[in-house]
Amino acid sequence: MVFREYFSRFYNAFLDAVFPPRCIFCDSVKSLQNGICSECLKKAKEIEEPVCLKCGMNKKSCVCKTKSRFYDGLCAPFEYEGVVRRGVHIFKFNGQRDNYRYFSHLMAQNIKKRFDSVDFDLVLSVPATEKSISARGYDQSALLAGGVAKELGLVYDNNVIKKIYETESQHFLSTVLRKGNLTGAFDIVDKTKVAGRTVLLCDDVSTTGETLDECSKMLYLAGADKIYCSVIALTQIKEQK
């Protein structure tokens, strides 16, 4: 055991020397804190208190009165803008898959803060199709969910919810079209794994919440007792008056 720990520290130090750690938000080689350089740490916009535990937004931006959701709660450490948005893009589209380690740590810390009284039974991820995974080279949501599960000492199961057909990217659709775009896109493979359980569903980003809600609907119909969601960042959507 002592040899393993020594070897692990030596190996990690060797990797850091050969491949210096880069900031997850700006991709620069600098002194880091939890994977983030001091400049980006100042710029990254955290979700400000007080926070609505249902939608994850600052209560000034809460839209829960006008939008019903199948999930019971949502949390995120950051708002999806500026350096955070850039960091998510680097992680998703620039092949920096190992950045999930830092993101999942930040998500796990946020979950502990927001949902400290919740006893989770299972961690799941918003699924992608094999075509999407093949094109990117990895499933970023699965990596995040696995990392979060490890941090929280929970079980992650990648064989519960599946995406059964390709849909248009939510990013390019209007708010109205996003919900219909996902209808029927997800299916629960084994209902016995979620029936009566408290589920933690992980994804990278939530903009309108429609993807998380559609997955949560299927989990709810499969008998899940409670469904909570966690993402790296979410878009603050102000209520329309």
Secondary structure, DSSP 4 states (H G I P E B T S, - for coil): -HHHHHHHHHHHHHHHHHS----TTT-----EETTEEHHHHHHS-BPPSSB-TTT-SBTTS--TTT---SSSEEE-SEESSHHHHHHHHHHHHSS-GGGHHHHHHHHHHHHHHHSTT----EEEE----HHHHHHHSS-HHHHHHHHHHHHHT--B-SSSEEE-S----GGGS-HHHHHHHHTT-EEES-GGGTTT-EEEEE-SEESSSHHHHHHHHHHHHTT-SEEEEE-SEE---PPP-
